[in-house]
Amino acid sequence: MAWLLVLNCLVPASQTLLIPDPRPLVERLGEEFFRQLPARPGVYLMQDATGLVLYVGKAKRLDQRVRSYFQPGRAPHPRTDRLVALVEDLDVIVTGGEAEAL
């Protein structure tokens, strides 16, 4: 049986699917993507691997809102967790204010 070290615990490789990736989009998009998010109002589009838009959201501050989905310490939420698992790309559009983002 193969074993993996996950979150400082030895886990059978067959059970790693039971342990969620704590930062799935950081692995997919990279640390730099999250560092460059603007602290401005705007719209964000979450897309799957085929480019299909899964979710469109607005934010007073794009940096805080987008990061909130991918923080390892956030409380689990089944619907949001399923969405995040499907996201392969994320586009942001900076707007002049929250009203414009609507």
Backbone hydrogen bonds, N-H to C=O, Kabsch-Sander energy under -0.5 kcal/mol:
donor,donor_aa,acceptor,acceptor_aa,energy
4,L,11,V,-3.0
6,V,4,L,-0.8
6,V,9,C,-3.0
9,C,6,V,-1.4
11,V,4,L,-3.0
11,V,9,C,-0.5
13,A,2,A,-3.0
15,Q,12,P,-2.5
16,T,13,A,-1.1
18,L,15,Q,-1.8
19,I,16,T,-1.1
27,E,23,R,-1.5
28,R,24,P,-1.4
29,L,25,L,-3.5
30,G,25,L,-0.6
30,G,26,V,-1.6
34,F,30,G,-1.0
35,R,31,E,-1.9
36,Q,32,E,-1.8
37,L,34,F,-0.7
40,R,38,P,-1.0
42,G,59,A,-2.1
43,V,93,I,-2.5
44,Y,57,G,-2.6
45,L,91,D,-2.9
46,M,55,Y,-2.8
47,Q,89,D,-2.9
48,D,52,L,-2.2
51,G,48,D,-1.6
54,L,46,M,-3.2
54,L,52,L,-0.6
55,Y,46,M,-1.4
57,G,44,Y,-2.5
59,A,42,G,-2.4
62,L,40,R,-2.8
63,D,38,P,-1.8
65,R,61,R,-2.3
66,V,62,L,-2.6
67,R,63,D,-1.7
68,S,64,Q,-1.5
69,Y,65,R,-0.7
69,Y,66,V,-1.1
70,F,66,V,-0.5
70,F,67,R,-1.2
71,Q,68,S,-0.5
74,R,71,Q,-1.4
81,D,77,H,-3.1
82,R,78,P,-2.1
83,L,79,R,-1.9
84,V,80,T,-2.9
85,A,81,D,-1.9
86,L,82,R,-0.9
86,L,83,L,-1.2
87,V,83,L,-1.1
88,E,47,Q,-3.1
89,D,47,Q,-1.8
91,D,45,L,-2.3
93,I,43,V,-3.1
95,T,41,P,-2.3
101,A,97,G,-1.6
102,L,98,E,-1.4
